[in-house]
Amino acid sequence: MSTNSDTLKKRLLEALEKSLGVVTTACKLLGVSRSTHYKYYLDDENYRKEVDSIADIALDFAESKLFKMIDKED
């Protein structure tokens, strides 16, 4: 059975994906505090791995855009 915190973690992960890993934006979307996210991040290894994966994807996306701008000499 899923708990309320499990549901919130799932929703936070979805919000983090939408916000490209920006914690403040994700938390505002759900109306939760940043400290809630960081508590989950510190206390739950699976949540932390998911968040880190999202951060890696966001970094790859940003690097890709940067390289495109450099290639265009922008």
ZALO-767310 format. One record per residue (C-alpha): x, z, y; residue number from 1; residue in three letters. Coordinates in pm, 1 decimal, decimal comma. Example, Ala and Ser with C-alpha at 12.3 -4.5 7.8 and 13.67 -1.06 7.14 Angstrom:
REM residues 2
[[1230,0 780,0 -450,0] 1 "ALA"]
[[1367,0 714,0 -106,0] 2 "SER"]
//
This chain:
REM residues 74
[[0,0 0,0 0,0] 1 "MET"]
[[126,5 -93,4 345,2] 2 "SER"]
[[154,7 172,6 614,2] 3 "THR"]
[[84,0 137,5 985,3] 4 "ASN"]
[[458,1 137,2 1055,9] 5 "SER"]
[[510,3 -143,7 802,2] 6 "ASP"]
[[243,0 -347,3 978,1] 7 "THR"]
[[398,2 -277,1 1318,2] 8 "LEU"]
[[742,5 -372,3 1188,4] 9 "LYS"]
[[605,5 -703,2 1064,4] 10 "LYS"]
[[437,1 -767,7 1398,9] 11 "ARG"]
[[756,2 -675,4 1585,5] 12 "LEU"]
[[956,8 -918,0 1373,4] 13 "LEU"]
[[706,9 -1194,2 1448,3] 14 "GLU"]
[[722,5 -1112,1 1820,9] 15 "ALA"]
[[1102,5 -1111,7 1809,4] 16 "LEU"]
[[1096,3 -1457,4 1653,1] 17 "GLU"]
[[867,8 -1582,3 1930,4] 18 "LYS"]
[[1087,3 -1427,8 2200,0] 19 "SER"]
[[1413,4 -1553,4 2043,3] 20 "LEU"]
[[1520,8 -1195,6 1975,8] 21 "GLY"]
[[1455,4 -1052,3 2322,7] 22 "VAL"]
[[1351,4 -694,6 2244,9] 23 "VAL"]
[[1187,8 -618,9 2580,2] 24 "THR"]
[[969,0 -928,3 2560,3] 25 "THR"]
[[869,9 -863,4 2198,4] 26 "ALA"]
[[779,4 -502,0 2270,3] 27 "CYS"]
[[577,1 -595,0 2576,9] 28 "LYS"]
[[381,8 -850,0 2372,2] 29 "LEU"]
[[274,4 -571,1 2137,8] 30 "LEU"]
[[249,7 -288,0 2389,2] 31 "GLY"]
[[511,4 -72,6 2215,4] 32 "VAL"]
[[821,4 93,8 2352,1] 33 "SER"]
[[1170,6 -36,7 2299,2] 34 "ARG"]
[[1256,2 299,9 2145,2] 35 "SER"]
[[1009,1 227,4 1863,3] 36 "THR"]
[[1196,8 -92,6 1780,8] 37 "HIS"]
[[1534,4 81,7 1792,5] 38 "TYR"]
[[1409,9 368,0 1572,6] 39 "LYS"]
[[1300,6 115,1 1311,5] 40 "TYR"]
[[1629,0 -72,0 1356,1] 41 "TYR"]
[[1838,0 240,3 1291,3] 42 "LEU"]
[[1622,4 386,3 1013,4] 43 "ASP"]
[[1521,6 81,4 807,0] 44 "ASP"]
[[1793,7 -135,6 656,2] 45 "GLU"]
[[1555,2 -421,6 569,1] 46 "ASN"]
[[1412,0 -428,3 921,9] 47 "TYR"]
[[1765,8 -427,3 1064,4] 48 "ARG"]
[[1866,1 -722,8 843,7] 49 "LYS"]
[[1560,3 -920,6 956,4] 50 "GLU"]
[[1630,3 -844,9 1323,2] 51 "VAL"]
[[1995,1 -943,7 1284,0] 52 "ASP"]
[[1888,4 -1268,4 1119,2] 53 "SER"]
[[1658,2 -1345,9 1412,6] 54 "ILE"]
[[1942,7 -1271,7 1654,2] 55 "ALA"]
[[2168,1 -1513,5 1464,7] 56 "ASP"]
[[1904,8 -1787,0 1485,2] 57 "ILE"]
[[1858,6 -1724,7 1858,2] 58 "ALA"]
[[2235,0 -1743,7 1912,0] 59 "LEU"]
[[2255,6 -2069,5 1717,3] 60 "ASP"]
[[1973,0 -2211,6 1929,5] 61 "PHE"]
[[2143,6 -2109,3 2255,4] 62 "ALA"]
[[2477,3 -2250,2 2141,8] 63 "GLU"]
[[2311,9 -2577,8 2047,0] 64 "SER"]
[[2153,7 -2610,2 2391,7] 65 "LYS"]
[[2482,5 -2521,5 2559,7] 66 "LEU"]
[[2672,1 -2783,9 2361,6] 67 "PHE"]
[[2414,3 -3046,1 2457,5] 68 "LYS"]
[[2458,0 -2956,2 2824,8] 69 "MET"]
[[2836,6 -2970,0 2793,6] 70 "ILE"]
[[2814,4 -3306,3 2620,0] 71 "ASP"]
[[2607,5 -3438,9 2910,5] 72 "LYS"]
[[2861,4 -3280,4 3151,7] 73 "GLU"]
[[2574,4 -3083,4 3301,2] 74 "ASP"]
//
